[in-house]
Amino acid sequence: MSVAKVIEIHAEGKSMEDAAGSALKEAAKTVDNIRSIYIQDIQAIVENNQIVKYRVNAKLTFVIKG
């Protein structure tokens, strides 16, 4: 039997995919065995009536080594 843990992380990027990828990449630097990423919220940052970046609130699930 395995035990999983969920952490919440916020990240930014030029697209929603970039923001999600950034969240995963940064978390993977210190967290092993990541199994899934759930994008809970997406926010677009607007300047001069243009979207300039996206922010995501992501939940990452990883397996705890036993």
N, CA, C and O atoms as a Tripos MOL2 file, in Angstrom:
@<TRIPOS>MOLECULE
protein
  264   263    66     0     0
PROTEIN
NO_CHARGES

@<TRIPOS>ATOM
      1 N           0.8480   -1.1790    0.0000 N.3       1 MET1
      2 CA          0.0000    0.0000    0.0000 C.3       1 MET1
      3 C           0.8870    1.2330    0.0000 C.2       1 MET1
      4 O           1.9090    1.2650    0.6860 O.2       1 MET1
      5 N           0.5050    2.2460   -0.7630 N.am      2 SER2
      6 CA          1.2690    3.4850   -0.7950 C.3       2 SER2
      7 C           0.4500    4.6120   -0.1680 C.2       2 SER2
      8 O          -0.7790    4.5610   -0.1100 O.2       2 SER2
      9 N           1.1650    5.6180    0.2910 N.am      3 VAL3
     10 CA          0.5390    6.7910    0.8860 C.3       3 VAL3
     11 C           0.8890    7.9910    0.0150 C.2       3 VAL3
     12 O           2.0460    8.1700   -0.3640 O.2       3 VAL3
     13 N          -0.1050    8.8090   -0.3010 N.am      4 ALA4
     14 CA          0.1080    9.9840   -1.1360 C.3       4 ALA4
     15 C          -0.1220   11.2500   -0.3270 C.2       4 ALA4
     16 O          -0.8820   11.2610    0.6410 O.2       4 ALA4
     17 N           0.5400   12.2970   -0.7380 N.am      5 LYS5
     18 CA          0.3910   13.6040   -0.1050 C.3       5 LYS5
     19 C           0.0940   14.6240   -1.1950 C.2       5 LYS5
     20 O           0.5470   14.4760   -2.3300 O.2       5 LYS5
     21 N          -0.6670   15.6600   -0.8490 N.am      6 VAL6
     22 CA         -1.0140   16.7160   -1.7940 C.3       6 VAL6
     23 C          -0.4680   18.0400   -1.2690 C.2       6 VAL6
     24 O          -0.6620   18.3860   -0.1030 O.2       6 VAL6
     25 N           0.2220   18.7810   -2.1500 N.am      7 ILE7
     26 CA          0.6840   20.1210   -1.7980 C.3       7 ILE7
     27 C           0.0780   21.1100   -2.7770 C.2       7 ILE7
     28 O          -0.2800   20.7500   -3.8980 O.2       7 ILE7
     29 N          -0.0350   22.3490   -2.3500 N.am      8 GLU8
     30 CA         -0.5760   23.4040   -3.1950 C.3       8 GLU8
     31 C           0.5600   24.3410   -3.5680 C.2       8 GLU8
     32 O           1.3800   24.7060   -2.7260 O.2       8 GLU8
     33 N           0.6020   24.7290   -4.8430 N.am      9 ILE9
     34 CA          1.6700   25.5960   -5.3300 C.3       9 ILE9
     35 C           1.0860   26.6040   -6.3110 C.2       9 ILE9
     36 O           0.1420   26.2970   -7.0390 O.2       9 ILE9
     37 N           1.6470   27.7980   -6.3260 N.am     10 HIS10
     38 CA          1.2190   28.8570   -7.2370 C.3      10 HIS10
     39 C           2.3700   29.1370   -8.2050 C.2      10 HIS10
     40 O           3.5320   29.1500   -7.8010 O.2      10 HIS10
     41 N           2.0440   29.3620   -9.4850 N.am     11 ALA11
     42 CA          3.0840   29.6120  -10.4830 C.3      11 ALA11
     43 C           2.5420   30.5180  -11.5800 C.2      11 ALA11
     44 O           1.3300   30.6570  -11.7480 O.2      11 ALA11
     45 N           3.4690   31.1360  -12.3300 N.am     12 GLU12
     46 CA          3.1160   32.0300  -13.4230 C.3      12 GLU12
     47 C           3.7830   31.5740  -14.7200 C.2      12 GLU12
     48 O           4.7950   30.8740  -14.7090 O.2      12 GLU12
     49 N           3.1850   31.9930  -15.8390 N.am     13 GLY13
     50 CA          3.7710   31.7070  -17.1370 C.3      13 GLY13
     51 C           3.1060   32.5310  -18.2190 C.2      13 GLY13
     52 O           2.1020   33.1990  -17.9710 O.2      13 GLY13
     53 N           3.6700   32.4860  -19.4320 N.am     14 LYS14
     54 CA          3.1250   33.2500  -20.5580 C.3      14 LYS14
     55 C           1.8440   32.6290  -21.1050 C.2      14 LYS14
     56 O           1.0840   33.2910  -21.8120 O.2      14 LYS14
     57 N           1.6020   31.3560  -20.7780 N.am     15 SER15
     58 CA          0.3710   30.6660  -21.1570 C.3      15 SER15
     59 C          -0.0540   29.8080  -19.9650 C.2      15 SER15
     60 O           0.6980   29.6510  -19.0030 O.2      15 SER15
     61 N          -1.2490   29.2620  -20.0390 N.am     16 MET16
     62 CA         -1.7000   28.3870  -18.9560 C.3      16 MET16
     63 C          -0.8110   27.1490  -18.8780 C.2      16 MET16
     64 O          -0.4960   26.6670  -17.7900 O.2      16 MET16
     65 N          -0.4110   26.6390  -20.0420 N.am     17 GLU17
     66 CA          0.4610   25.4670  -20.0780 C.3      17 GLU17
     67 C           1.8280   25.7850  -19.4800 C.2      17 GLU17
     68 O           2.3930   24.9700  -18.7520 O.2      17 GLU17
     69 N           2.3580   26.9610  -19.7840 N.am     18 ASP18
     70 CA          3.6460   27.3720  -19.2140 C.3      18 ASP18
     71 C           3.5650   27.4970  -17.6920 C.2      18 ASP18
     72 O           4.4810   27.0880  -16.9790 O.2      18 ASP18
     73 N           2.4730   28.0580  -17.2080 N.am     19 ALA19
     74 CA          2.2980   28.2220  -15.7680 C.3      19 ALA19
     75 C           2.2160   26.8630  -15.0770 C.2      19 ALA19
     76 O           2.8360   26.6610  -14.0320 O.2      19 ALA19
     77 N           1.4550   25.9300  -15.6520 N.am     20 ALA20
     78 CA          1.3530   24.5820  -15.0780 C.3      20 ALA20
     79 C           2.6970   23.8740  -15.1280 C.2      20 ALA20
     80 O           3.0960   23.2150  -14.1680 O.2      20 ALA20
     81 N           3.3960   24.0140  -16.2540 N.am     21 GLY21
     82 CA          4.7130   23.4030  -16.3870 C.3      21 GLY21
     83 C           5.7130   23.9790  -15.4060 C.2      21 GLY21
     84 O           6.5540   23.2560  -14.8720 O.2      21 GLY21
     85 N           5.6250   25.2780  -15.1680 N.am     22 SER22
     86 CA          6.5060   25.9360  -14.2050 C.3      22 SER22
     87 C           6.2490   25.4180  -12.7930 C.2      22 SER22
     88 O           7.1880   25.1840  -12.0310 O.2      22 SER22
     89 N           4.9830   25.2400  -12.4490 N.am     23 ALA23
     90 CA          4.6380   24.6990  -11.1270 C.3      23 ALA23
     91 C           5.2380   23.3100  -10.9540 C.2      23 ALA23
     92 O           5.8330   23.0060   -9.9200 O.2      23 ALA23
     93 N           5.0800   22.4810  -11.9580 N.am     24 LEU24
     94 CA          5.5990   21.1140  -11.8980 C.3      24 LEU24
     95 C           7.1260   21.0990  -11.8480 C.2      24 LEU24
     96 O           7.7150   20.3630  -11.0560 O.2      24 LEU24
     97 N           7.7580   21.9000  -12.6810 N.am     25 LYS25
     98 CA          9.2250   21.9460  -12.7430 C.3      25 LYS25
     99 C           9.8340   22.3930  -11.4170 C.2      25 LYS25
    100 O          10.7980   21.7920  -10.9420 O.2      25 LYS25
    101 N           9.2790   23.4360  -10.8250 N.am     26 GLU26
    102 CA          9.8100   23.9360   -9.5480 C.3      26 GLU26
    103 C           9.5820   22.9370   -8.4210 C.2      26 GLU26
    104 O          10.4720   22.7170   -7.6000 O.2      26 GLU26
    105 N           8.4030   22.3320   -8.3750 N.am     27 ALA27
    106 CA          8.1080   21.3610   -7.3200 C.3      27 ALA27
    107 C           9.0190   20.1440   -7.4460 C.2      27 ALA27
    108 O           9.4590   19.5880   -6.4400 O.2      27 ALA27
    109 N           9.3000   19.7330   -8.6790 N.am     28 ALA28
    110 CA         10.1160   18.5400   -8.9090 C.3      28 ALA28
    111 C          11.5620   18.7150   -8.4360 C.2      28 ALA28
    112 O          12.2800   17.7280   -8.2740 O.2      28 ALA28
    113 N          11.9940   19.9520   -8.2140 N.am     29 LYS29
    114 CA         13.3440   20.2020   -7.7050 C.3      29 LYS29
    115 C          13.5210   19.6590   -6.2920 C.2      29 LYS29
    116 O          14.6240   19.2680   -5.9090 O.2      29 LYS29
    117 N          12.4350   19.6350   -5.5160 N.am     30 THR30
    118 CA         12.5280   19.1920   -4.1190 C.3      30 THR30
    119 C          11.5700   18.0710   -3.7480 C.2      30 THR30
    120 O          11.6500   17.5310   -2.6450 O.2      30 THR30
    121 N          10.6670   17.7150   -4.6540 N.am     31 VAL31
    122 CA          9.6720   16.6760   -4.3690 C.3      31 VAL31
    123 C           9.8530   15.5290   -5.3510 C.2      31 VAL31
    124 O           9.9090   15.7480   -6.5610 O.2      31 VAL31
    125 N           9.9440   14.3120   -4.8350 N.am     32 ASP32
    126 CA         10.0650   13.1150   -5.6710 C.3      32 ASP32
    127 C           8.7100   12.4310   -5.8200 C.2      32 ASP32
    128 O           7.7840   12.6900   -5.0520 O.2      32 ASP32
    129 N           8.6100   11.5770   -6.7930 N.am     33 ASN33
    130 CA          7.4400   10.7110   -7.0060 C.3      33 ASN33
    131 C           6.1350   11.4700   -7.2610 C.2      33 ASN33
    132 O           5.0730   11.0410   -6.8110 O.2      33 ASN33
    133 N           6.2080   12.5980   -7.9830 N.am     34 ILE34
    134 CA          4.9900   13.3430   -8.3240 C.3      34 ILE34
    135 C           4.1790   12.4940   -9.2950 C.2      34 ILE34
    136 O           4.7060   12.0050  -10.2940 O.2      34 ILE34
    137 N           2.8980   12.3240   -8.9940 N.am     35 ARG35
    138 CA          2.0280   11.4630   -9.8060 C.3      35 ARG35
    139 C           0.9700   12.2340  -10.5880 C.2      35 ARG35
    140 O           0.5150   11.7660  -11.6320 O.2      35 ARG35
    141 N           0.5700   13.4150  -10.0980 N.am     36 SER36
    142 CA         -0.4460   14.1660  -10.8290 C.3      36 SER36
    143 C          -0.3990   15.6390  -10.4400 C.2      36 SER36
    144 O           0.1080   16.0190   -9.3850 O.2      36 SER36
    145 N          -0.9520   16.4490  -11.3390 N.am     37 ILE37
    146 CA         -1.0990   17.8770  -11.0750 C.3      37 ILE37
    147 C          -2.5310   18.2500  -11.4280 C.2      37 ILE37
    148 O          -3.0190   17.9390  -12.5140 O.2      37 ILE37
    149 N          -3.1930   18.9190  -10.4970 N.am     38 TYR38
    150 CA         -4.5750   19.3520  -10.6790 C.3      38 TYR38
    151 C          -4.5810   20.8740  -10.6620 C.2      38 TYR38
    152 O          -4.2120   21.4870   -9.6610 O.2      38 TYR38
    153 N          -4.9970   21.4810  -11.7610 N.am     39 ILE39
    154 CA         -5.0570   22.9340  -11.8300 C.3      39 ILE39
    155 C          -6.3940   23.3630  -11.2460 C.2      39 ILE39
    156 O          -7.4500   23.1580  -11.8450 O.2      39 ILE39
    157 N          -6.3240   23.9610  -10.0700 N.am     40 GLN40
    158 CA         -7.5340   24.3340   -9.3480 C.3      40 GLN40
    159 C          -8.0920   25.6710   -9.8330 C.2      40 GLN40
    160 O          -9.2970   25.7950  -10.0530 O.2      40 GLN40
    161 N          -7.2300   26.6650  -10.0010 N.am     41 ASP41
    162 CA         -7.6600   28.0000  -10.4160 C.3      41 ASP41
    163 C          -6.6950   28.5430  -11.4630 C.2      41 ASP41
    164 O          -5.5050   28.2300  -11.4650 O.2      41 ASP41
    165 N          -7.2440   29.3660  -12.3540 N.am     42 ILE42
    166 CA         -6.4340   30.0520  -13.3620 C.3      42 ILE42
    167 C          -6.8000   31.5280  -13.3080 C.2      42 ILE42
    168 O          -7.9740   31.8920  -13.2300 O.2      42 ILE42
    169 N          -5.7750   32.3680  -13.3490 N.am     43 GLN43
    170 CA         -5.9870   33.8160  -13.3350 C.3      43 GLN43
    171 C          -5.1560   34.4200  -14.4560 C.2      43 GLN43
    172 O          -4.0110   34.0180  -14.6620 O.2      43 GLN43
    173 N          -5.7210   35.3810  -15.1850 N.am     44 ALA44
    174 CA         -4.9810   36.0930  -16.2270 C.3      44 ALA44
    175 C          -4.6650   37.4920  -15.7190 C.2      44 ALA44
    176 O          -5.5370   38.1790  -15.1880 O.2      44 ALA44
    177 N          -3.4140   37.9110  -15.8850 N.am     45 ILE45
    178 CA         -2.9830   39.2400  -15.4800 C.3      45 ILE45
    179 C          -3.0510   40.1390  -16.7140 C.2      45 ILE45
    180 O          -2.5070   39.8060  -17.7660 O.2      45 ILE45
    181 N          -3.7240   41.2820  -16.5730 N.am     46 VAL46
    182 CA         -3.9740   42.1800  -17.6990 C.3      46 VAL46
    183 C          -3.2510   43.5080  -17.4900 C.2      46 VAL46
    184 O          -3.3050   44.1000  -16.4120 O.2      46 VAL46
    185 N          -2.5720   43.9630  -18.5500 N.am     47 GLU47
    186 CA         -1.9620   45.2910  -18.5830 C.3      47 GLU47
    187 C          -2.2870   45.9140  -19.9300 C.2      47 GLU47
    188 O          -2.1130   45.2730  -20.9670 O.2      47 GLU47
    189 N          -2.7540   47.1500  -19.9270 N.am     48 ASN48
    190 CA         -3.1070   47.8630  -21.1630 C.3      48 ASN48
    191 C          -4.0550   47.0470  -22.0380 C.2      48 ASN48
    192 O          -3.8780   46.9510  -23.2520 O.2      48 ASN48
    193 N          -5.0550   46.4670  -21.4000 N.am     49 ASN49
    194 CA         -6.0840   45.6810  -22.0890 C.3      49 ASN49
    195 C          -5.5480   44.4560  -22.8170 C.2      49 ASN49
    196 O          -6.1650   43.9760  -23.7680 O.2      49 ASN49
    197 N          -4.4020   43.9510  -22.3740 N.am     50 GLN50
    198 CA         -3.8110   42.7520  -22.9470 C.3      50 GLN50
    199 C          -3.4500   41.7760  -21.8370 C.2      50 GLN50
    200 O          -2.9950   42.1860  -20.7680 O.2      50 GLN50
    201 N          -3.6520   40.4920  -22.0870 N.am     51 ILE51
    202 CA         -3.2070   39.4800  -21.1240 C.3      51 ILE51
    203 C          -1.6950   39.3760  -21.2390 C.2      51 ILE51
    204 O          -1.1640   39.1200  -22.3200 O.2      51 ILE51
    205 N          -0.9980   39.5760  -20.1160 N.am     52 VAL52
    206 CA          0.4670   39.5440  -20.1360 C.3      52 VAL52
    207 C           1.0330   38.2840  -19.5010 C.2      52 VAL52
    208 O           2.1570   37.8900  -19.8140 O.2      52 VAL52
    209 N           0.2770   37.6440  -18.6120 N.am     53 LYS53
    210 CA          0.7100   36.3700  -18.0380 C.3      53 LYS53
    211 C          -0.4550   35.6900  -17.3430 C.2      53 LYS53
    212 O          -1.4920   36.2950  -17.0710 O.2      53 LYS53
    213 N          -0.2490   34.4240  -17.0700 N.am     54 TYR54
    214 CA         -1.2530   33.6160  -16.3840 C.3      54 TYR54
    215 C          -0.6850   33.1300  -15.0610 C.2      54 TYR54
    216 O           0.5180   32.9050  -14.9280 O.2      54 TYR54
    217 N          -1.5650   32.9730  -14.0940 N.am     55 ARG55
    218 CA         -1.2020   32.3860  -12.8090 C.3      55 ARG55
    219 C          -2.0900   31.1730  -12.5770 C.2      55 ARG55
    220 O          -3.2820   31.1930  -12.8860 O.2      55 ARG55
    221 N          -1.4990   30.1220  -12.0330 N.am     56 VAL56
    222 CA         -2.2810   28.9370  -11.6870 C.3      56 VAL56
    223 C          -2.0910   28.6000  -10.2200 C.2      56 VAL56
    224 O          -1.0300   28.8160   -9.6360 O.2      56 VAL56
    225 N          -3.1370   28.0740   -9.6580 N.am     57 ASN57
    226 CA         -3.0990   27.4940   -8.3210 C.3      57 ASN57
    227 C          -3.2310   25.9950   -8.5600 C.2      57 ASN57
    228 O          -4.2930   25.5080   -8.9480 O.2      57 ASN57
    229 N          -2.1380   25.2680   -8.3230 N.am     58 ALA58
    230 CA         -2.0960   23.8450   -8.6540 C.3      58 ALA58
    231 C          -1.9430   22.9900   -7.4050 C.2      58 ALA58
    232 O          -1.3130   23.3950   -6.4280 O.2      58 ALA58
    233 N          -2.5250   21.8120   -7.4540 N.am     59 LYS59
    234 CA         -2.3410   20.8220   -6.3970 C.3      59 LYS59
    235 C          -1.5760   19.6530   -6.9910 C.2      59 LYS59
    236 O          -1.9960   19.0580   -7.9840 O.2      59 LYS59
    237 N          -0.4430   19.3290   -6.3700 N.am     60 LEU60
    238 CA          0.3990   18.2340   -6.8380 C.3      60 LEU60
    239 C           0.2940   17.0660   -5.8690 C.2      60 LEU60
    240 O           0.3740   17.2410   -4.6530 O.2      60 LEU60
    241 N           0.1140   15.8800   -6.4190 N.am     61 THR61
    242 CA          0.0410   14.6700   -5.6050 C.3      61 THR61
    243 C           1.3130   13.8680   -5.8190 C.2      61 THR61
    244 O           1.7410   13.6430   -6.9510 O.2      61 THR61
    245 N           1.9090   13.4420   -4.7150 N.am     62 PHE62
    246 CA          3.1040   12.6120   -4.8100 C.3      62 PHE62
    247 C           3.0410   11.4850   -3.7910 C.2      62 PHE62
    248 O           2.3740   11.5920   -2.7620 O.2      62 PHE62
    249 N           3.7480   10.4050   -4.0960 N.am     63 VAL63
    250 CA          3.7520    9.2250   -3.2340 C.3      63 VAL63
    251 C           4.8800    9.3670   -2.2250 C.2      63 VAL63
    252 O           6.0100    9.7110   -2.5720 O.2      63 VAL63
    253 N           4.5500    9.0970   -0.9760 N.am     64 ILE64
    254 CA          5.5390    9.1530    0.1020 C.3      64 ILE64
    255 C           6.2480    7.8110    0.1680 C.2      64 ILE64
    256 O           5.6150    6.7560    0.1990 O.2      64 ILE64
    257 N           7.5680    7.8710    0.1890 N.am     65 LYS65
    258 CA          8.3550    6.6430    0.2900 C.3      65 LYS65
    259 C           8.1980    6.0480    1.6760 C.2      65 LYS65
    260 O           8.2280    6.7600    2.6790 O.2      65 LYS65
    261 N           8.0330    4.7460    1.7200 N.am     66 GLY66
    262 CA          7.8330    4.1020    3.0090 C.3      66 GLY66
    263 C           8.8810    3.1130    3.3760 C.2      66 GLY66
    264 O           8.8110    2.5090    4.4460 O.2      66 GLY66
@<TRIPOS>BOND
     1     1     2 1
     2     2     3 1
     3     3     4 2
     4     3     5 am
     5     5     6 1
     6     6     7 1
     7     7     8 2
     8     7     9 am
     9     9    10 1
    10    10    11 1
    11    11    12 2
    12    11    13 am
    13    13    14 1
    14    14    15 1
    15    15    16 2
    16    15    17 am
    17    17    18 1
    18    18    19 1
    19    19    20 2
    20    19    21 am
    21    21    22 1
    22    22    23 1
    23    23    24 2
    24    23    25 am
    25    25    26 1
    26    26    27 1
    27    27    28 2
    28    27    29 am
    29    29    30 1
    30    30    31 1
    31    31    32 2
    32    31    33 am
    33    33    34 1
    34    34    35 1
    35    35    36 2
    36    35    37 am
    37    37    38 1
    38    38    39 1
    39    39    40 2
    40    39    41 am
    41    41    42 1
    42    42    43 1
    43    43    44 2
    44    43    45 am
    45    45    46 1
    46    46    47 1
    47    47    48 2
    48    47    49 am
    49    49    50 1
    50    50    51 1
    51    51    52 2
    52    51    53 am
    53    53    54 1
    54    54    55 1
    55    55    56 2
    56    55    57 am
    57    57    58 1
    58    58    59 1
    59    59    60 2
    60    59    61 am
    61    61    62 1
    62    62    63 1
    63    63    64 2
    64    63    65 am
    65    65    66 1
    66    66    67 1
    67    67    68 2
    68    67    69 am
    69    69    70 1
    70    70    71 1
    71    71    72 2
    72    71    73 am
    73    73    74 1
    74    74    75 1
    75    75    76 2
    76    75    77 am
    77    77    78 1
    78    78    79 1
    79    79    80 2
    80    79    81 am
    81    81    82 1
    82    82    83 1
    83    83    84 2
    84    83    85 am
    85    85    86 1
    86    86    87 1
    87    87    88 2
    88    87    89 am
    89    89    90 1
    90    90    91 1
    91    91    92 2
    92    91    93 am
    93    93    94 1
    94    94    95 1
    95    95    96 2
    96    95    97 am
    97    97    98 1
    98    98    99 1
    99    99   100 2
   100    99   101 am
   101   101   102 1
   102   102   103 1
   103   103   104 2
   104   103   105 am
   105   105   106 1
   106   106   107 1
   107   107   108 2
   108   107   109 am
   109   109   110 1
   110   110   111 1
   111   111   112 2
   112   111   113 am
   113   113   114 1
   114   114   115 1
   115   115   116 2
   116   115   117 am
   117   117   118 1
   118   118   119 1
   119   119   120 2
   120   119   121 am
   121   121   122 1
   122   122   123 1
   123   123   124 2
   124   123   125 am
   125   125   126 1
   126   126   127 1
   127   127   128 2
   128   127   129 am
   129   129   130 1
   130   130   131 1
   131   131   132 2
   132   131   133 am
   133   133   134 1
   134   134   135 1
   135   135   136 2
   136   135   137 am
   137   137   138 1
   138   138   139 1
   139   139   140 2
   140   139   141 am
   141   141   142 1
   142   142   143 1
   143   143   144 2
   144   143   145 am
   145   145   146 1
   146   146   147 1
   147   147   148 2
   148   147   149 am
   149   149   150 1
   150   150   151 1
   151   151   152 2
   152   151   153 am
   153   153   154 1
   154   154   155 1
   155   155   156 2
   156   155   157 am
   157   157   158 1
   158   158   159 1
   159   159   160 2
   160   159   161 am
   161   161   162 1
   162   162   163 1
   163   163   164 2
   164   163   165 am
   165   165   166 1
   166   166   167 1
   167   167   168 2
   168   167   169 am
   169   169   170 1
   170   170   171 1
   171   171   172 2
   172   171   173 am
   173   173   174 1
   174   174   175 1
   175   175   176 2
   176   175   177 am
   177   177   178 1
   178   178   179 1
   179   179   180 2
   180   179   181 am
   181   181   182 1
   182   182   183 1
   183   183   184 2
   184   183   185 am
   185   185   186 1
   186   186   187 1
   187   187   188 2
   188   187   189 am
   189   189   190 1
   190   190   191 1
   191   191   192 2
   192   191   193 am
   193   193   194 1
   194   194   195 1
   195   195   196 2
   196   195   197 am
   197   197   198 1
   198   198   199 1
   199   199   200 2
   200   199   201 am
   201   201   202 1
   202   202   203 1
   203   203   204 2
   204   203   205 am
   205   205   206 1
   206   206   207 1
   207   207   208 2
   208   207   209 am
   209   209   210 1
   210   210   211 1
   211   211   212 2
   212   211   213 am
   213   213   214 1
   214   214   215 1
   215   215   216 2
   216   215   217 am
   217   217   218 1
   218   218   219 1
   219   219   220 2
   220   219   221 am
   221   221   222 1
   222   222   223 1
   223   223   224 2
   224   223   225 am
   225   225   226 1
   226   226   227 1
   227   227   228 2
   228   227   229 am
   229   229   230 1
   230   230   231 1
   231   231   232 2
   232   231   233 am
   233   233   234 1
   234   234   235 1
   235   235   236 2
   236   235   237 am
   237   237   238 1
   238   238   239 1
   239   239   240 2
   240   239   241 am
   241   241   242 1
   242   242   243 1
   243   243   244 2
   244   243   245 am
   245   245   246 1
   246   246   247 1
   247   247   248 2
   248   247   249 am
   249   249   250 1
   250   250   251 1
   251   251   252 2
   252   251   253 am
   253   253   254 1
   254   254   255 1
   255   255   256 2
   256   255   257 am
   257   257   258 1
   258   258   259 1
   259   259   260 2
   260   259   261 am
   261   261   262 1
   262   262   263 1
   263   263   264 2
@<TRIPOS>SUBSTRUCTURE
     1 MET1         2 RESIDUE 1 A MET
     2 SER2         6 RESIDUE 1 A SER
     3 VAL3        10 RESIDUE 1 A VAL
     4 ALA4        14 RESIDUE 1 A ALA
     5 LYS5        18 RESIDUE 1 A LYS
     6 VAL6        22 RESIDUE 1 A VAL
     7 ILE7        26 RESIDUE 1 A ILE
     8 GLU8        30 RESIDUE 1 A GLU
     9 ILE9        34 RESIDUE 1 A ILE
    10 HIS10       38 RESIDUE 1 A HIS
    11 ALA11       42 RESIDUE 1 A ALA
    12 GLU12       46 RESIDUE 1 A GLU
    13 GLY13       50 RESIDUE 1 A GLY
    14 LYS14       54 RESIDUE 1 A LYS
    15 SER15       58 RESIDUE 1 A SER
    16 MET16       62 RESIDUE 1 A MET
    17 GLU17       66 RESIDUE 1 A GLU
    18 ASP18       70 RESIDUE 1 A ASP
    19 ALA19       74 RESIDUE 1 A ALA
    20 ALA20       78 RESIDUE 1 A ALA
    21 GLY21       82 RESIDUE 1 A GLY
    22 SER22       86 RESIDUE 1 A SER
    23 ALA23       90 RESIDUE 1 A ALA
    24 LEU24       94 RESIDUE 1 A LEU
    25 LYS25       98 RESIDUE 1 A LYS
    26 GLU26      102 RESIDUE 1 A GLU
    27 ALA27      106 RESIDUE 1 A ALA
    28 ALA28      110 RESIDUE 1 A ALA
    29 LYS29      114 RESIDUE 1 A LYS
    30 THR30      118 RESIDUE 1 A THR
    31 VAL31      122 RESIDUE 1 A VAL
    32 ASP32      126 RESIDUE 1 A ASP
    33 ASN33      130 RESIDUE 1 A ASN
    34 ILE34      134 RESIDUE 1 A ILE
    35 ARG35      138 RESIDUE 1 A ARG
    36 SER36      142 RESIDUE 1 A SER
    37 ILE37      146 RESIDUE 1 A ILE
    38 TYR38      150 RESIDUE 1 A TYR
    39 ILE39      154 RESIDUE 1 A ILE
    40 GLN40      158 RESIDUE 1 A GLN
    41 ASP41      162 RESIDUE 1 A ASP
    42 ILE42      166 RESIDUE 1 A ILE
    43 GLN43      170 RESIDUE 1 A GLN
    44 ALA44      174 RESIDUE 1 A ALA
    45 ILE45      178 RESIDUE 1 A ILE
    46 VAL46      182 RESIDUE 1 A VAL
    47 GLU47      186 RESIDUE 1 A GLU
    48 ASN48      190 RESIDUE 1 A ASN
    49 ASN49      194 RESIDUE 1 A ASN
    50 GLN50      198 RESIDUE 1 A GLN
    51 ILE51      202 RESIDUE 1 A ILE
    52 VAL52      206 RESIDUE 1 A VAL
    53 LYS53      210 RESIDUE 1 A LYS
    54 TYR54      214 RESIDUE 1 A TYR
    55 ARG55      218 RESIDUE 1 A ARG
    56 VAL56      222 RESIDUE 1 A VAL
    57 ASN57      226 RESIDUE 1 A ASN
    58 ALA58      230 RESIDUE 1 A ALA
    59 LYS59      234 RESIDUE 1 A LYS
    60 LEU60      238 RESIDUE 1 A LEU
    61 THR61      242 RESIDUE 1 A THR
    62 PHE62      246 RESIDUE 1 A PHE
    63 VAL63      250 RESIDUE 1 A VAL
    64 ILE64      254 RESIDUE 1 A ILE
    65 LYS65      258 RESIDUE 1 A LYS
    66 GLY66      262 RESIDUE 1 A GLY
